[in-house]
């Protein structure tokens, strides 16, 4: 079973700009995102994920995502995250 660190289940879909930013969670077992369109490679993969409030959700898939960090408005060298879980909980 995967663990989502401090993530919690939310029944609302955020609509502001922060929804599209990547937030690191050093307490999580795996990187996770709800954004299917971010994946370069993707395959279906179902695994249970225990959230901080003890709720269990399931991944839909797993794959690789290329992330381009932006620091002080400047794009840095791309980083590839591997085995990122695709998790939709709404």
PDB file of N, CA, C and O in Angstrom, chain B, residues numbered from 101:
ATOM      1  N   UNK B 101       0.834  -1.172   0.000  1.00  0.00           N
ATOM      2  CA  UNK B 101       0.000   0.000   0.000  1.00  0.00           C
ATOM      3  C   UNK B 101       0.877   1.232   0.000  1.00  0.00           C
ATOM      4  O   UNK B 101       1.882   1.296   0.709  1.00  0.00           O
ATOM      5  N   UNK B 102       0.489   2.207  -0.800  1.00  0.00           N
ATOM      6  CA  UNK B 102       1.178   3.492  -0.853  1.00  0.00           C
ATOM      7  C   UNK B 102       0.649   4.384   0.268  1.00  0.00           C
ATOM      8  O   UNK B 102      -0.445   4.160   0.786  1.00  0.00           O
ATOM      9  N   UNK B 103       1.440   5.401   0.639  1.00  0.00           N
ATOM     10  CA  UNK B 103       0.997   6.387   1.624  1.00  0.00           C
ATOM     11  C   UNK B 103       1.131   7.773   1.020  1.00  0.00           C
ATOM     12  O   UNK B 103       2.110   8.071   0.336  1.00  0.00           O
ATOM     13  N   UNK B 104       0.149   8.611   1.276  1.00  0.00           N
ATOM     14  CA  UNK B 104       0.124   9.935   0.671  1.00  0.00           C
ATOM     15  C   UNK B 104       0.624  11.034   1.601  1.00  0.00           C
ATOM     16  O   UNK B 104       0.315  12.204   1.375  1.00  0.00           O
ATOM     17  N   UNK B 105       1.373  10.703   2.619  1.00  0.00           N
ATOM     18  CA  UNK B 105       1.938  11.724   3.493  1.00  0.00           C
ATOM     19  C   UNK B 105       0.868  12.586   4.111  1.00  0.00           C
ATOM     20  O   UNK B 105      -0.020  12.078   4.796  1.00  0.00           O
ATOM     21  N   UNK B 106       0.937  13.888   3.880  1.00  0.00           N
ATOM     22  CA  UNK B 106      -0.024  14.811   4.471  1.00  0.00           C
ATOM     23  C   UNK B 106      -1.205  15.110   3.564  1.00  0.00           C
ATOM     24  O   UNK B 106      -2.006  15.989   3.883  1.00  0.00           O
ATOM     25  N   UNK B 107      -1.340  14.417   2.458  1.00  0.00           N
ATOM     26  CA  UNK B 107      -2.459  14.674   1.554  1.00  0.00           C
ATOM     27  C   UNK B 107      -3.770  14.272   2.207  1.00  0.00           C
ATOM     28  O   UNK B 107      -3.824  13.329   2.997  1.00  0.00           O
ATOM     29  N   UNK B 108      -4.814  14.991   1.871  1.00  0.00           N
ATOM     30  CA  UNK B 108      -6.132  14.654   2.394  1.00  0.00           C
ATOM     31  C   UNK B 108      -7.122  14.562   1.243  1.00  0.00           C
ATOM     32  O   UNK B 108      -6.902  15.137   0.177  1.00  0.00           O
ATOM     33  N   UNK B 109      -8.188  13.852   1.456  1.00  0.00           N
ATOM     34  CA  UNK B 109      -9.233  13.711   0.458  1.00  0.00           C
ATOM     35  C   UNK B 109     -10.029  15.003   0.405  1.00  0.00           C
ATOM     36  O   UNK B 109     -10.426  15.537   1.441  1.00  0.00           O
ATOM     37  N   UNK B 110     -10.261  15.505  -0.797  1.00  0.00           N
ATOM     38  CA  UNK B 110     -11.042  16.728  -0.952  1.00  0.00           C
ATOM     39  C   UNK B 110     -12.178  16.456  -1.914  1.00  0.00           C
ATOM     40  O   UNK B 110     -11.974  15.846  -2.964  1.00  0.00           O
ATOM     41  N   UNK B 111     -13.367  16.901  -1.568  1.00  0.00           N
ATOM     42  CA  UNK B 111     -14.513  16.657  -2.432  1.00  0.00           C
ATOM     43  C   UNK B 111     -14.732  17.787  -3.421  1.00  0.00           C
ATOM     44  O   UNK B 111     -15.653  17.726  -4.234  1.00  0.00           O
ATOM     45  N   UNK B 112     -13.896  18.822  -3.364  1.00  0.00           N
ATOM     46  CA  UNK B 112     -14.047  19.930  -4.296  1.00  0.00           C
ATOM     47  C   UNK B 112     -12.866  19.958  -5.249  1.00  0.00           C
ATOM     48  O   UNK B 112     -11.762  19.539  -4.900  1.00  0.00           O
ATOM     49  N   UNK B 113     -13.104  20.452  -6.442  1.00  0.00           N
ATOM     50  CA  UNK B 113     -12.042  20.575  -7.441  1.00  0.00           C
ATOM     51  C   UNK B 113     -11.544  22.016  -7.405  1.00  0.00           C
ATOM     52  O   UNK B 113     -12.302  22.943  -7.689  1.00  0.00           O
ATOM     53  N   UNK B 114     -10.271  22.209  -7.055  1.00  0.00           N
ATOM     54  CA  UNK B 114      -9.740  23.581  -7.027  1.00  0.00           C
ATOM     55  C   UNK B 114      -9.774  24.197  -8.420  1.00  0.00           C
ATOM     56  O   UNK B 114      -9.516  23.512  -9.409  1.00  0.00           O
ATOM     57  N   UNK B 115     -10.087  25.471  -8.499  1.00  0.00           N
ATOM     58  CA  UNK B 115     -10.153  26.130  -9.805  1.00  0.00           C
ATOM     59  C   UNK B 115      -9.118  27.234  -9.945  1.00  0.00           C
ATOM     60  O   UNK B 115      -9.033  27.860 -11.001  1.00  0.00           O
ATOM     61  N   UNK B 116      -8.331  27.488  -8.907  1.00  0.00           N
ATOM     62  CA  UNK B 116      -7.345  28.555  -9.007  1.00  0.00           C
ATOM     63  C   UNK B 116      -6.031  28.046  -9.596  1.00  0.00           C
ATOM     64  O   UNK B 116      -5.877  26.856  -9.872  1.00  0.00           O
ATOM     65  N   UNK B 117      -5.103  28.954  -9.780  1.00  0.00           N
ATOM     66  CA  UNK B 117      -3.823  28.649 -10.422  1.00  0.00           C
ATOM     67  C   UNK B 117      -3.000  27.604  -9.668  1.00  0.00           C
ATOM     68  O   UNK B 117      -2.272  26.837 -10.298  1.00  0.00           O
ATOM     69  N   UNK B 118      -3.095  27.553  -8.341  1.00  0.00           N
ATOM     70  CA  UNK B 118      -2.277  26.625  -7.569  1.00  0.00           C
ATOM     71  C   UNK B 118      -2.611  25.165  -7.869  1.00  0.00           C
ATOM     72  O   UNK B 118      -1.795  24.283  -7.601  1.00  0.00           O
ATOM     73  N   UNK B 119      -3.772  24.900  -8.410  1.00  0.00           N
ATOM     74  CA  UNK B 119      -4.159  23.538  -8.748  1.00  0.00           C
ATOM     75  C   UNK B 119      -3.201  22.923  -9.769  1.00  0.00           C
ATOM     76  O   UNK B 119      -3.035  21.704  -9.804  1.00  0.00           O
ATOM     77  N   UNK B 120      -2.581  23.743 -10.587  1.00  0.00           N
ATOM     78  CA  UNK B 120      -1.724  23.252 -11.651  1.00  0.00           C
ATOM     79  C   UNK B 120      -0.247  23.286 -11.297  1.00  0.00           C
ATOM     80  O   UNK B 120       0.597  23.031 -12.156  1.00  0.00           O
ATOM     81  N   UNK B 121       0.078  23.593 -10.060  1.00  0.00           N
ATOM     82  CA  UNK B 121       1.469  23.599  -9.630  1.00  0.00           C
ATOM     83  C   UNK B 121       1.811  22.259  -8.992  1.00  0.00           C
ATOM     84  O   UNK B 121       0.934  21.555  -8.491  1.00  0.00           O
ATOM     85  N   UNK B 122       3.083  21.918  -9.017  1.00  0.00           N
ATOM     86  CA  UNK B 122       3.560  20.663  -8.436  1.00  0.00           C
ATOM     87  C   UNK B 122       4.026  20.948  -7.018  1.00  0.00           C
ATOM     88  O   UNK B 122       4.862  21.826  -6.806  1.00  0.00           O
ATOM     89  N   UNK B 123       3.498  20.223  -6.055  1.00  0.00           N
ATOM     90  CA  UNK B 123       3.914  20.380  -4.667  1.00  0.00           C
ATOM     91  C   UNK B 123       4.614  19.110  -4.207  1.00  0.00           C
ATOM     92  O   UNK B 123       4.058  18.016  -4.304  1.00  0.00           O
ATOM     93  N   UNK B 124       5.822  19.257  -3.712  1.00  0.00           N
ATOM     94  CA  UNK B 124       6.571  18.101  -3.224  1.00  0.00           C
ATOM     95  C   UNK B 124       6.031  17.684  -1.860  1.00  0.00           C
ATOM     96  O   UNK B 124       5.700  18.535  -1.034  1.00  0.00           O
ATOM     97  N   UNK B 125       5.943  16.397  -1.628  1.00  0.00           N
ATOM     98  CA  UNK B 125       5.509  15.862  -0.334  1.00  0.00           C
ATOM     99  C   UNK B 125       6.523  14.804   0.071  1.00  0.00           C
ATOM    100  O   UNK B 125       6.449  13.659  -0.377  1.00  0.00           O
ATOM    101  N   UNK B 126       7.466  15.188   0.914  1.00  0.00           N
ATOM    102  CA  UNK B 126       8.540  14.265   1.282  1.00  0.00           C
ATOM    103  C   UNK B 126       8.054  13.119   2.154  1.00  0.00           C
ATOM    104  O   UNK B 126       8.794  12.161   2.377  1.00  0.00           O
ATOM    105  N   UNK B 127       6.816  13.198   2.655  1.00  0.00           N
ATOM    106  CA  UNK B 127       6.270  12.119   3.474  1.00  0.00           C
ATOM    107  C   UNK B 127       5.526  11.072   2.670  1.00  0.00           C
ATOM    108  O   UNK B 127       5.097  10.062   3.227  1.00  0.00           O
ATOM    109  N   UNK B 128       5.364  11.286   1.381  1.00  0.00           N
ATOM    110  CA  UNK B 128       4.625  10.352   0.537  1.00  0.00           C
ATOM    111  C   UNK B 128       5.523   9.215   0.067  1.00  0.00           C
ATOM    112  O   UNK B 128       6.728   9.395  -0.109  1.00  0.00           O
ATOM    113  N   UNK B 129       4.928   8.046  -0.133  1.00  0.00           N
ATOM    114  CA  UNK B 129       5.671   6.906  -0.652  1.00  0.00           C
ATOM    115  C   UNK B 129       5.992   7.093  -2.136  1.00  0.00           C
ATOM    116  O   UNK B 129       7.049   6.669  -2.603  1.00  0.00           O
ATOM    117  N   UNK B 130       5.079   7.727  -2.873  1.00  0.00           N
ATOM    118  CA  UNK B 130       5.226   7.931  -4.316  1.00  0.00           C
ATOM    119  C   UNK B 130       4.803   9.337  -4.700  1.00  0.00           C
ATOM    120  O   UNK B 130       4.041   9.983  -3.980  1.00  0.00           O
ATOM    121  N   UNK B 131       5.307   9.819  -5.854  1.00  0.00           N
ATOM    122  CA  UNK B 131       4.798  11.056  -6.423  1.00  0.00           C
ATOM    123  C   UNK B 131       3.411  10.747  -6.968  1.00  0.00           C
ATOM    124  O   UNK B 131       3.170   9.647  -7.465  1.00  0.00           O
ATOM    125  N   UNK B 132       2.498  11.711  -6.879  1.00  0.00           N
ATOM    126  CA  UNK B 132       1.130  11.507  -7.336  1.00  0.00           C
ATOM    127  C   UNK B 132       0.607  12.779  -7.989  1.00  0.00           C
ATOM    128  O   UNK B 132       0.992  13.882  -7.601  1.00  0.00           O
ATOM    129  N   UNK B 133      -0.275  12.628  -8.984  1.00  0.00           N
ATOM    130  CA  UNK B 133      -0.925  13.774  -9.614  1.00  0.00           C
ATOM    131  C   UNK B 133      -2.283  13.346 -10.157  1.00  0.00           C
ATOM    132  O   UNK B 133      -2.459  12.188 -10.534  1.00  0.00           O
ATOM    133  N   UNK B 134      -3.255  14.278 -10.202  1.00  0.00           N
ATOM    134  CA  UNK B 134      -4.529  13.980 -10.835  1.00  0.00           C
ATOM    135  C   UNK B 134      -4.520  14.309 -12.331  1.00  0.00           C
ATOM    136  O   UNK B 134      -5.509  14.063 -13.021  1.00  0.00           O
ATOM    137  N   UNK B 135      -3.411  14.861 -12.838  1.00  0.00           N
ATOM    138  CA  UNK B 135      -3.346  15.363 -14.211  1.00  0.00           C
ATOM    139  C   UNK B 135      -2.877  14.294 -15.209  1.00  0.00           C
ATOM    140  O   UNK B 135      -1.677  14.114 -15.419  1.00  0.00           O
ATOM    141  N   UNK B 136      -3.813  13.606 -15.805  1.00  0.00           N
ATOM    142  CA  UNK B 136      -3.485  12.543 -16.775  1.00  0.00           C
ATOM    143  C   UNK B 136      -2.684  13.095 -17.959  1.00  0.00           C
ATOM    144  O   UNK B 136      -1.799  12.412 -18.474  1.00  0.00           O
ATOM    145  N   UNK B 137      -2.984  14.311 -18.391  1.00  0.00           N
ATOM    146  CA  UNK B 137      -2.325  14.894 -19.564  1.00  0.00           C
ATOM    147  C   UNK B 137      -0.852  15.249 -19.318  1.00  0.00           C
ATOM    148  O   UNK B 137      -0.143  15.570 -20.271  1.00  0.00           O
ATOM    149  N   UNK B 138      -0.383  15.202 -18.095  1.00  0.00           N
ATOM    150  CA  UNK B 138       1.026  15.468 -17.805  1.00  0.00           C
ATOM    151  C   UNK B 138       1.938  14.291 -18.137  1.00  0.00           C
ATOM    152  O   UNK B 138       3.149  14.481 -18.256  1.00  0.00           O
ATOM    153  N   UNK B 139       1.401  13.091 -18.290  1.00  0.00           N
ATOM    154  CA  UNK B 139       2.225  11.883 -18.431  1.00  0.00           C
ATOM    155  C   UNK B 139       2.809  11.739 -19.830  1.00  0.00           C
ATOM    156  O   UNK B 139       2.105  11.877 -20.830  1.00  0.00           O
ATOM    157  N   UNK B 140       4.129  11.456 -19.882  1.00  0.00           N
ATOM    158  CA  UNK B 140       4.804  11.120 -21.140  1.00  0.00           C
ATOM    159  C   UNK B 140       4.554   9.666 -21.482  1.00  0.00           C
ATOM    160  O   UNK B 140       4.202   9.336 -22.615  1.00  0.00           O
ATOM    161  N   UNK B 141       4.737   8.800 -20.501  1.00  0.00           N
ATOM    162  CA  UNK B 141       4.430   7.376 -20.638  1.00  0.00           C
ATOM    163  C   UNK B 141       3.406   7.059 -19.558  1.00  0.00           C
ATOM    164  O   UNK B 141       3.437   7.631 -18.468  1.00  0.00           O
ATOM    165  N   UNK B 142       2.495   6.137 -19.875  1.00  0.00           N
ATOM    166  CA  UNK B 142       1.399   5.850 -18.945  1.00  0.00           C
ATOM    167  C   UNK B 142       0.915   4.428 -19.160  1.00  0.00           C
ATOM    168  O   UNK B 142       0.834   3.948 -20.291  1.00  0.00           O
ATOM    169  N   UNK B 143       0.598   3.769 -18.074  1.00  0.00           N
ATOM    170  CA  UNK B 143      -0.035   2.456 -18.164  1.00  0.00           C
ATOM    171  C   UNK B 143      -1.009   2.312 -17.000  1.00  0.00           C
ATOM    172  O   UNK B 143      -0.760   2.846 -15.919  1.00  0.00           O
ATOM    173  N   UNK B 144      -2.096   1.610 -17.203  1.00  0.00           N
ATOM    174  CA  UNK B 144      -3.040   1.390 -16.113  1.00  0.00           C
ATOM    175  C   UNK B 144      -2.346   0.675 -14.949  1.00  0.00           C
ATOM    176  O   UNK B 144      -1.541  -0.232 -15.156  1.00  0.00           O
ATOM    177  N   UNK B 145      -2.666   1.091 -13.742  1.00  0.00           N
ATOM    178  CA  UNK B 145      -2.053   0.506 -12.553  1.00  0.00           C
ATOM    179  C   UNK B 145      -2.929   0.864 -11.358  1.00  0.00           C
ATOM    180  O   UNK B 145      -3.085   2.041 -11.032  1.00  0.00           O
ATOM    181  N   UNK B 146      -3.485  -0.121 -10.719  1.00  0.00           N
ATOM    182  CA  UNK B 146      -4.376   0.118  -9.586  1.00  0.00           C
ATOM    183  C   UNK B 146      -3.703  -0.369  -8.311  1.00  0.00           C
ATOM    184  O   UNK B 146      -3.340  -1.538  -8.186  1.00  0.00           O
ATOM    185  N   UNK B 147      -3.546   0.558  -7.367  1.00  0.00           N
ATOM    186  CA  UNK B 147      -2.939   0.241  -6.084  1.00  0.00           C
ATOM    187  C   UNK B 147      -3.659   1.084  -5.023  1.00  0.00           C
ATOM    188  O   UNK B 147      -3.990   2.241  -5.281  1.00  0.00           O
ATOM    189  N   UNK B 148      -3.906   0.518  -3.831  1.00  0.00           N
ATOM    190  CA  UNK B 148      -4.533   1.322  -2.780  1.00  0.00           C
ATOM    191  C   UNK B 148      -3.561   2.352  -2.209  1.00  0.00           C
ATOM    192  O   UNK B 148      -2.363   2.094  -2.089  1.00  0.00           O
ATOM    193  N   UNK B 149      -4.096   3.522  -1.860  1.00  0.00           N
ATOM    194  CA  UNK B 149      -3.303   4.614  -1.295  1.00  0.00           C
ATOM    195  C   UNK B 149      -3.999   5.076  -0.026  1.00  0.00           C
ATOM    196  O   UNK B 149      -5.174   5.440  -0.048  1.00  0.00           O
ATOM    197  N   UNK B 150      -3.265   5.060   1.076  1.00  0.00           N
ATOM    198  CA  UNK B 150      -3.823   5.491   2.350  1.00  0.00           C
ATOM    199  C   UNK B 150      -3.483   6.962   2.579  1.00  0.00           C
ATOM    200  O   UNK B 150      -2.311   7.334   2.625  1.00  0.00           O
ATOM    201  N   UNK B 151      -4.510   7.793   2.721  1.00  0.00           N
ATOM    202  CA  UNK B 151      -4.315   9.214   2.954  1.00  0.00           C
ATOM    203  C   UNK B 151      -4.098   9.484   4.443  1.00  0.00           C
ATOM    204  O   UNK B 151      -4.314   8.605   5.278  1.00  0.00           O
ATOM    205  N   UNK B 152      -3.674  10.693   4.766  1.00  0.00           N
ATOM    206  CA  UNK B 152      -3.371  11.055   6.150  1.00  0.00           C
ATOM    207  C   UNK B 152      -4.577  10.907   7.069  1.00  0.00           C
ATOM    208  O   UNK B 152      -4.418  10.662   8.265  1.00  0.00           O
ATOM    209  N   UNK B 153      -5.791  11.054   6.518  1.00  0.00           N
ATOM    210  CA  UNK B 153      -6.994  10.912   7.345  1.00  0.00           C
ATOM    211  C   UNK B 153      -7.503   9.464   7.365  1.00  0.00           C
ATOM    212  O   UNK B 153      -8.638   9.201   7.764  1.00  0.00           O
ATOM    213  N   UNK B 154      -6.646   8.531   6.926  1.00  0.00           N
ATOM    214  CA  UNK B 154      -6.917   7.086   6.879  1.00  0.00           C
ATOM    215  C   UNK B 154      -7.900   6.665   5.795  1.00  0.00           C
ATOM    216  O   UNK B 154      -8.289   5.499   5.743  1.00  0.00           O
ATOM    217  N   UNK B 155      -8.307   7.581   4.935  1.00  0.00           N
ATOM    218  CA  UNK B 155      -9.130   7.239   3.780  1.00  0.00           C
ATOM    219  C   UNK B 155      -8.285   6.440   2.796  1.00  0.00           C
ATOM    220  O   UNK B 155      -7.099   6.722   2.627  1.00  0.00           O
ATOM    221  N   UNK B 156      -8.881   5.456   2.151  1.00  0.00           N
ATOM    222  CA  UNK B 156      -8.195   4.687   1.108  1.00  0.00           C
ATOM    223  C   UNK B 156      -8.762   5.104  -0.244  1.00  0.00           C
ATOM    224  O   UNK B 156      -9.975   5.074  -0.453  1.00  0.00           O
ATOM    225  N   UNK B 157      -7.877   5.493  -1.163  1.00  0.00           N
ATOM    226  CA  UNK B 157      -8.243   5.769  -2.549  1.00  0.00           C
ATOM    227  C   UNK B 157      -7.388   4.858  -3.426  1.00  0.00           C
ATOM    228  O   UNK B 157      -6.469   4.209  -2.929  1.00  0.00           O
ATOM    229  N   UNK B 158      -7.682   4.805  -4.722  1.00  0.00           N
ATOM    230  CA  UNK B 158      -6.941   3.928  -5.625  1.00  0.00           C
ATOM    231  C   UNK B 158      -6.373   4.712  -6.795  1.00  0.00           C
ATOM    232  O   UNK B 158      -7.005   5.635  -7.310  1.00  0.00           O
ATOM    233  N   UNK B 159      -5.180   4.333  -7.204  1.00  0.00           N
ATOM    234  CA  UNK B 159      -4.585   4.938  -8.395  1.00  0.00           C
ATOM    235  C   UNK B 159      -5.290   4.389  -9.630  1.00  0.00           C
ATOM    236  O   UNK B 159      -5.886   3.313  -9.600  1.00  0.00           O
ATOM    237  N   UNK B 160      -5.206   5.159 -10.721  1.00  0.00           N
ATOM    238  CA  UNK B 160      -5.753   4.715 -12.003  1.00  0.00           C
ATOM    239  C   UNK B 160      -4.638   4.250 -12.936  1.00  0.00           C
ATOM    240  O   UNK B 160      -4.863   3.423 -13.819  1.00  0.00           O
ATOM    241  N   UNK B 161      -3.432   4.787 -12.734  1.00  0.00           N
ATOM    242  CA  UNK B 161      -2.319   4.451 -13.609  1.00  0.00           C
ATOM    243  C   UNK B 161      -1.004   4.911 -13.015  1.00  0.00           C
ATOM    244  O   UNK B 161      -0.950   5.473 -11.921  1.00  0.00           O
ATOM    245  N   UNK B 162       0.065   4.654 -13.776  1.00  0.00           N
ATOM    246  CA  UNK B 162       1.413   5.033 -13.360  1.00  0.00           C
ATOM    247  C   UNK B 162       2.219   5.370 -14.608  1.00  0.00           C
ATOM    248  O   UNK B 162       1.986   4.813 -15.681  1.00  0.00           O
ATOM    249  N   UNK B 163       3.170   6.288 -14.456  1.00  0.00           N
ATOM    250  CA  UNK B 163       4.000   6.631 -15.608  1.00  0.00           C
ATOM    251  C   UNK B 163       5.038   7.676 -15.257  1.00  0.00           C
ATOM    252  O   UNK B 163       5.323   7.931 -14.086  1.00  0.00           O
ATOM    253  N   UNK B 164       5.602   8.281 -16.304  1.00  0.00           N
ATOM    254  CA  UNK B 164       6.659   9.268 -16.156  1.00  0.00           C
ATOM    255  C   UNK B 164       6.155  10.651 -16.538  1.00  0.00           C
ATOM    256  O   UNK B 164       5.359  10.807 -17.464  1.00  0.00           O
ATOM    257  N   UNK B 165       6.636  11.657 -15.801  1.00  0.00           N
ATOM    258  CA  UNK B 165       6.268  13.046 -16.051  1.00  0.00           C
ATOM    259  C   UNK B 165       7.539  13.874 -16.126  1.00  0.00           C
ATOM    260  O   UNK B 165       8.423  13.734 -15.281  1.00  0.00           O
ATOM    261  N   UNK B 166       7.638  14.740 -17.134  1.00  0.00           N
ATOM    262  CA  UNK B 166       8.746  15.686 -17.209  1.00  0.00           C
ATOM    263  C   UNK B 166       8.296  16.983 -16.550  1.00  0.00           C
ATOM    264  O   UNK B 166       7.269  17.559 -16.907  1.00  0.00           O
ATOM    265  N   UNK B 167       9.075  17.419 -15.597  1.00  0.00           N
ATOM    266  CA  UNK B 167       8.778  18.613 -14.808  1.00  0.00           C
ATOM    267  C   UNK B 167       9.829  19.663 -15.127  1.00  0.00           C
ATOM    268  O   UNK B 167      11.024  19.370 -15.120  1.00  0.00           O
ATOM    269  N   UNK B 168       9.388  20.887 -15.408  1.00  0.00           N
ATOM    270  CA  UNK B 168      10.326  21.978 -15.664  1.00  0.00           C
ATOM    271  C   UNK B 168      10.226  22.961 -14.499  1.00  0.00           C
ATOM    272  O   UNK B 168       9.273  23.736 -14.415  1.00  0.00           O
ATOM    273  N   UNK B 169      11.222  22.927 -13.595  1.00  0.00           N
ATOM    274  CA  UNK B 169      11.183  23.848 -12.449  1.00  0.00           C
ATOM    275  C   UNK B 169      11.321  25.300 -12.899  1.00  0.00           C
ATOM    276  O   UNK B 169      12.056  25.601 -13.840  1.00  0.00           O
ATOM    277  N   UNK B 170      10.614  26.186 -12.225  1.00  0.00           N
ATOM    278  CA  UNK B 170      10.721  27.625 -12.472  1.00  0.00           C
ATOM    279  C   UNK B 170      11.087  28.275 -11.144  1.00  0.00           C
ATOM    280  O   UNK B 170      10.341  28.183 -10.169  1.00  0.00           O
ATOM    281  N   UNK B 171      12.232  28.927 -11.115  1.00  0.00           N
ATOM    282  CA  UNK B 171      12.688  29.625  -9.915  1.00  0.00           C
ATOM    283  C   UNK B 171      12.922  31.084 -10.269  1.00  0.00           C
ATOM    284  O   UNK B 171      13.696  31.403 -11.171  1.00  0.00           O
ATOM    285  N   UNK B 172      12.248  31.953  -9.555  1.00  0.00           N
ATOM    286  CA  UNK B 172      12.314  33.391  -9.788  1.00  0.00           C
ATOM    287  C   UNK B 172      12.032  33.726 -11.257  1.00  0.00           C
ATOM    288  O   UNK B 172      12.688  34.582 -11.851  1.00  0.00           O
ATOM    289  N   UNK B 173      11.036  33.026 -11.832  1.00  0.00           N
ATOM    290  CA  UNK B 173      10.613  33.288 -13.195  1.00  0.00           C
ATOM    291  C   UNK B 173      11.482  32.678 -14.279  1.00  0.00           C
ATOM    292  O   UNK B 173      11.193  32.849 -15.463  1.00  0.00           O
ATOM    293  N   UNK B 174      12.545  31.967 -13.902  1.00  0.00           N
ATOM    294  CA  UNK B 174      13.457  31.386 -14.889  1.00  0.00           C
ATOM    295  C   UNK B 174      13.294  29.865 -14.921  1.00  0.00           C
ATOM    296  O   UNK B 174      13.371  29.195 -13.891  1.00  0.00           O
ATOM    297  N   UNK B 175      13.065  29.333 -16.139  1.00  0.00           N
ATOM    298  CA  UNK B 175      12.952  27.879 -16.297  1.00  0.00           C
ATOM    299  C   UNK B 175      14.314  27.229 -16.161  1.00  0.00           C
ATOM    300  O   UNK B 175      15.302  27.695 -16.728  1.00  0.00           O
ATOM    301  N   UNK B 176      14.354  26.142 -15.399  1.00  0.00           N
ATOM    302  CA  UNK B 176      15.579  25.390 -15.215  1.00  0.00           C
ATOM    303  C   UNK B 176      15.539  24.116 -16.058  1.00  0.00           C
ATOM    304  O   UNK B 176      14.583  23.872 -16.795  1.00  0.00           O
ATOM    305  N   UNK B 177      16.575  23.324 -15.937  1.00  0.00           N
ATOM    306  CA  UNK B 177      16.694  22.067 -16.681  1.00  0.00           C
ATOM    307  C   UNK B 177      15.535  21.129 -16.311  1.00  0.00           C
ATOM    308  O   UNK B 177      15.202  20.992 -15.134  1.00  0.00           O
ATOM    309  N   UNK B 178      14.918  20.480 -17.318  1.00  0.00           N
ATOM    310  CA  UNK B 178      13.815  19.551 -17.036  1.00  0.00           C
ATOM    311  C   UNK B 178      14.257  18.370 -16.163  1.00  0.00           C
ATOM    312  O   UNK B 178      15.388  17.891 -16.257  1.00  0.00           O
ATOM    313  N   UNK B 179      13.349  17.927 -15.329  1.00  0.00           N
ATOM    314  CA  UNK B 179      13.566  16.774 -14.452  1.00  0.00           C
ATOM    315  C   UNK B 179      12.483  15.753 -14.778  1.00  0.00           C
ATOM    316  O   UNK B 179      11.317  16.111 -14.943  1.00  0.00           O
ATOM    317  N   UNK B 180      12.863  14.493 -14.869  1.00  0.00           N
ATOM    318  CA  UNK B 180      11.865  13.454 -15.127  1.00  0.00           C
ATOM    319  C   UNK B 180      11.573  12.679 -13.848  1.00  0.00           C
ATOM    320  O   UNK B 180      12.471  12.109 -13.228  1.00  0.00           O
ATOM    321  N   UNK B 181      10.299  12.671 -13.469  1.00  0.00           N
ATOM    322  CA  UNK B 181       9.836  11.867 -12.346  1.00  0.00           C
ATOM    323  C   UNK B 181       9.330  10.547 -12.907  1.00  0.00           C
ATOM    324  O   UNK B 181       8.546  10.530 -13.856  1.00  0.00           O
ATOM    325  N   UNK B 182       9.777   9.446 -12.322  1.00  0.00           N
ATOM    326  CA  UNK B 182       9.366   8.127 -12.776  1.00  0.00           C
ATOM    327  C   UNK B 182       8.401   7.499 -11.770  1.00  0.00           C
ATOM    328  O   UNK B 182       8.393   7.849 -10.590  1.00  0.00           O
ATOM    329  N   UNK B 183       7.604   6.580 -12.255  1.00  0.00           N
ATOM    330  CA  UNK B 183       6.637   5.835 -11.437  1.00  0.00           C
ATOM    331  C   UNK B 183       5.706   6.758 -10.646  1.00  0.00           C
ATOM    332  O   UNK B 183       5.411   6.510  -9.477  1.00  0.00           O
ATOM    333  N   UNK B 184       5.249   7.831 -11.309  1.00  0.00           N
ATOM    334  CA  UNK B 184       4.286   8.759 -10.715  1.00  0.00           C
ATOM    335  C   UNK B 184       2.902   8.121 -10.804  1.00  0.00           C
ATOM    336  O   UNK B 184       2.511   7.618 -11.858  1.00  0.00           O
ATOM    337  N   UNK B 185       2.172   8.144  -9.705  1.00  0.00           N
ATOM    338  CA  UNK B 185       0.830   7.575  -9.698  1.00  0.00           C
ATOM    339  C   UNK B 185      -0.187   8.596 -10.194  1.00  0.00           C
ATOM    340  O   UNK B 185      -0.142   9.767  -9.815  1.00  0.00           O
ATOM    341  N   UNK B 186      -1.097   8.146 -11.037  1.00  0.00           N
ATOM    342  CA  UNK B 186      -2.223   8.960 -11.466  1.00  0.00           C
ATOM    343  C   UNK B 186      -3.376   8.673 -10.523  1.00  0.00           C
ATOM    344  O   UNK B 186      -3.921   7.570 -10.515  1.00  0.00           O
ATOM    345  N   UNK B 187      -3.749   9.675  -9.721  1.00  0.00           N
ATOM    346  CA  UNK B 187      -4.769   9.489  -8.695  1.00  0.00           C
ATOM    347  C   UNK B 187      -5.831  10.570  -8.854  1.00  0.00           C
ATOM    348  O   UNK B 187      -5.536  11.762  -8.772  1.00  0.00           O
ATOM    349  N   UNK B 188      -7.048  10.147  -9.078  1.00  0.00           N
ATOM    350  CA  UNK B 188      -8.170  11.091  -9.140  1.00  0.00           C
ATOM    351  C   UNK B 188      -9.106  10.758  -7.999  1.00  0.00           C
ATOM    352  O   UNK B 188      -9.571   9.626  -7.875  1.00  0.00           O
ATOM    353  N   UNK B 189      -9.380  11.751  -7.164  1.00  0.00           N
ATOM    354  CA  UNK B 189     -10.185  11.478  -5.975  1.00  0.00           C
ATOM    355  C   UNK B 189     -11.432  12.357  -5.921  1.00  0.00           C
ATOM    356  O   UNK B 189     -12.024  12.511  -4.852  1.00  0.00           O
ATOM    357  N   UNK B 190     -11.844  12.935  -7.046  1.00  0.00           N
ATOM    358  CA  UNK B 190     -13.075  13.721  -7.008  1.00  0.00           C
ATOM    359  C   UNK B 190     -14.182  12.950  -7.644  1.00  0.00           C
ATOM    360  O   UNK B 190     -15.311  13.436  -7.715  1.00  0.00           O
TER     361      UNK B 190
END
